[in-house]
Amino acid sequence: MASAPSPNGLPPDDGRDHLTRPPDATLSAWEVAFGGVALVSWFACFALGSFVSSSSYRARLLGGIESPPEFVRVALIVIMSYTLTNIFFLVSVSSALGCMLCRWRVAGRIRSGDGRSETAGAGTFEYPAARVYLACFLRGFLLYLMAISGLLVLSTEQSVEQTTQVQYIRIGGLISAIGFASGFDPNLILKLMGRLTDFVNQPIRGG
């Protein structure tokens, strides 16, 4: 028997997995199409960041472009190829792909809160797909903010303005892997936020 939702619309805290689809549920056509588009989009963004140098296009934007169509074209190239903006798309798409793996995974059994093994999806309260994907997008945006903050603080000005291909591949691959993991398991972000909160709340000791 399925658990009834609480008055506020949220599932009861029964320790079950509320993000995956029941194993007998059919995938909607839009979700399958969205998964294919997301995968192709990740490869496209990674290729643009790896092989297209944005320095000359950024110089053109700063120098001024009189033609509006040309301005839009150059601006789009910069947004999609410049490292600080390109990794936003990488981490967002990676988070969505990780979320898809979580929802589409085939698992025979899940572990309930009291330690018993139960059939996957039995008695679960399923969130709407749109809500799940929007939540993973926000988790990806948090990772993006942390990534660019780390780059701006720890990297040199030259490496930020002129990122080499090897540097981009390392940054893009790492942020994509973390984004995928956060999309698959939302608890990773909760643990990360908990550690950040504990670090910020530490008392400042005098020398």
C-alpha positions as CSV (number, residue, x, y, z in Angstrom):
1,M,0.0,0.0,0.0
2,A,1.4,3.4,-1.0
3,S,2.2,5.9,1.7
4,A,-0.1,8.9,1.8
5,P,1.5,12.3,1.3
6,S,1.7,14.7,4.1
7,P,-0.7,17.8,4.2
8,N,2.0,20.0,2.7
9,G,2.3,17.7,-0.4
10,L,5.7,16.3,0.5
11,P,6.2,12.5,0.9
12,P,6.4,11.1,4.5
13,D,9.8,10.7,6.0
14,D,9.9,6.9,5.6
15,G,13.5,6.5,4.5
16,R,12.5,5.4,1.0
17,D,13.9,6.5,-2.3
18,H,11.5,9.2,-3.7
19,L,13.3,10.2,-6.8
20,T,13.5,7.1,-8.9
21,R,10.7,5.9,-11.1
22,P,8.9,2.7,-10.2
23,P,10.5,-0.1,-12.3
24,D,7.3,-0.8,-14.2
25,A,6.7,2.8,-15.2
26,T,7.1,3.7,-18.9
27,L,9.4,6.5,-19.7
28,S,7.7,9.5,-21.4
29,A,8.7,10.4,-24.9
30,W,9.8,13.9,-23.9
31,E,12.1,12.6,-21.2
32,V,13.8,10.2,-23.6
33,A,14.2,13.0,-26.1
34,F,15.5,15.3,-23.4
35,G,18.1,12.8,-22.4
36,G,19.4,12.4,-26.0
37,V,19.5,16.2,-26.5
38,A,21.3,16.7,-23.1
39,L,23.9,14.1,-24.0
40,V,24.6,15.7,-27.5
41,S,24.6,19.2,-25.9
42,W,27.3,18.2,-23.4
43,F,29.6,16.9,-26.1
44,A,28.9,20.1,-28.2
45,C,29.7,22.4,-25.2
46,F,32.8,20.4,-24.3
47,A,34.0,20.5,-28.0
48,L,33.4,24.3,-28.2
49,G,35.4,24.9,-25.0
50,S,38.2,22.6,-26.1
51,F,38.8,23.7,-29.7
52,V,37.4,27.3,-30.0
53,S,39.6,30.1,-28.6
54,S,37.4,32.9,-27.3
55,S,40.2,35.5,-26.9
56,S,39.8,37.1,-30.3
57,Y,36.0,37.1,-30.1
58,R,36.1,38.7,-26.6
59,A,38.5,41.4,-28.0
60,R,36.0,42.1,-30.7
61,L,33.2,42.5,-28.2
62,L,35.3,44.9,-26.1
63,G,36.3,46.8,-29.2
64,G,32.7,47.3,-30.2
65,I,30.7,45.8,-33.1
66,E,28.3,48.1,-35.0
67,S,26.3,45.4,-36.8
68,P,23.6,43.9,-34.4
69,P,23.6,40.5,-36.2
70,E,27.3,40.2,-36.0
71,F,27.3,41.3,-32.3
72,V,24.8,38.6,-31.5
73,R,26.9,36.0,-33.4
74,V,30.1,36.9,-31.6
75,A,28.4,37.1,-28.2
76,L,27.0,33.6,-28.6
77,I,30.4,32.3,-29.6
78,V,32.0,33.9,-26.5
79,I,29.2,32.6,-24.2
80,M,29.6,29.1,-25.5
81,S,33.4,28.9,-25.7
82,Y,34.8,31.1,-22.9
83,T,35.7,28.9,-19.9
84,L,33.9,30.9,-17.2
85,T,30.6,30.7,-19.1
86,N,31.1,27.4,-20.9
87,I,31.4,25.4,-17.7
88,F,27.9,26.7,-16.6
89,F,26.4,24.7,-19.5
90,L,28.7,21.7,-18.8
91,V,27.7,21.4,-15.1
92,S,24.0,22.1,-15.8
93,V,23.8,19.4,-18.5
94,S,25.9,17.0,-16.4
95,S,23.6,17.4,-13.4
96,A,20.6,16.7,-15.6
97,L,22.2,13.5,-17.0
98,G,23.0,12.4,-13.4
99,C,19.4,13.0,-12.4
100,M,18.3,10.9,-15.4
101,L,20.5,8.0,-14.3
102,C,18.9,8.3,-10.9
103,R,15.4,8.2,-12.3
104,W,16.1,5.6,-15.0
105,R,18.3,3.2,-13.1
106,V,17.2,-0.4,-12.9
107,A,17.5,-1.7,-9.3
108,G,16.0,-4.8,-8.0
109,R,15.7,-3.7,-4.4
110,I,16.2,-0.6,-2.2
111,R,17.1,-0.2,1.4
112,S,14.4,1.2,3.6
113,G,15.0,3.3,6.7
114,D,14.5,0.4,9.1
115,G,17.1,-1.7,7.3
116,R,14.7,-4.0,5.4
117,S,15.1,-4.6,1.7
118,E,12.1,-3.8,-0.4
119,T,11.1,-3.9,-4.0
120,A,12.3,-0.7,-5.8
121,G,9.5,1.8,-6.1
122,A,7.1,0.0,-3.8
123,G,5.1,2.4,-1.7
124,T,7.1,5.4,-2.9
125,F,5.8,8.9,-3.5
126,E,7.1,10.1,-6.9
127,Y,8.0,13.8,-7.4
128,P,6.9,15.3,-10.7
129,A,9.7,15.0,-13.3
130,A,9.9,18.8,-13.9
131,R,10.4,19.4,-10.2
132,V,13.2,16.8,-10.0
133,Y,15.1,18.2,-13.0
134,L,14.7,21.8,-11.8
135,A,16.1,20.8,-8.4
136,C,19.1,19.2,-10.1
137,F,19.6,22.3,-12.2
138,L,19.8,24.5,-9.1
139,R,22.3,22.0,-7.6
140,G,24.4,22.4,-10.7
141,F,24.2,26.2,-10.5
142,L,25.6,26.0,-6.9
143,L,28.5,23.9,-8.2
144,Y,29.1,26.4,-11.0
145,L,29.3,29.3,-8.5
146,M,31.7,27.4,-6.4
147,A,33.8,26.5,-9.5
148,I,34.2,30.0,-10.8
149,S,34.8,31.3,-7.2
150,G,37.6,28.8,-6.9
151,L,39.0,29.7,-10.3
152,L,38.9,33.5,-9.6
153,V,40.5,33.1,-6.2
154,L,43.1,30.4,-6.7
155,S,44.0,30.9,-10.4
156,T,46.2,33.6,-11.9
157,E,44.6,36.4,-14.0
158,Q,46.4,35.1,-17.1
159,S,45.1,31.6,-16.7
160,V,41.6,32.9,-16.3
161,E,41.8,35.1,-19.4
162,Q,43.9,32.7,-21.5
163,T,42.9,29.2,-20.4
164,T,44.9,26.5,-22.3
165,Q,43.3,23.5,-23.9
166,V,44.7,21.1,-21.3
167,Q,43.6,23.4,-18.4
168,Y,40.1,23.5,-19.9
169,I,39.9,19.7,-20.3
170,R,40.8,19.3,-16.7
171,I,38.4,21.9,-15.4
172,G,35.5,20.8,-17.7
173,G,36.0,17.1,-16.9
174,L,36.2,17.6,-13.2
175,I,33.2,20.0,-12.9
176,S,31.1,17.7,-15.2
177,A,31.9,14.6,-13.1
178,I,31.0,16.4,-9.8
179,G,27.8,17.8,-11.5
180,F,26.8,14.3,-12.7
181,A,27.3,12.9,-9.2
182,S,25.3,15.7,-7.6
183,G,22.5,15.1,-10.1
184,F,22.5,11.4,-9.2
185,D,22.7,11.8,-5.5
186,P,21.2,15.0,-4.0
187,N,22.6,14.2,-0.6
188,L,26.1,15.1,-1.9
189,I,25.1,18.7,-2.1
190,L,23.4,18.6,1.3
191,K,26.6,17.2,2.8
192,L,28.7,19.9,1.0
193,M,26.4,22.7,2.2
194,G,26.6,21.3,5.8
195,R,30.4,21.4,5.7
196,L,30.4,24.9,4.3
197,T,28.0,26.1,7.0
198,D,30.2,24.5,9.7
199,F,33.3,26.2,8.2
200,V,31.6,29.6,8.1
201,N,30.3,29.3,11.6
202,Q,33.7,28.5,13.1
203,P,34.7,31.1,15.7
204,I,37.6,33.4,14.7
205,R,40.5,33.0,17.0
206,G,42.9,35.7,17.7
207,G,46.6,35.3,17.1
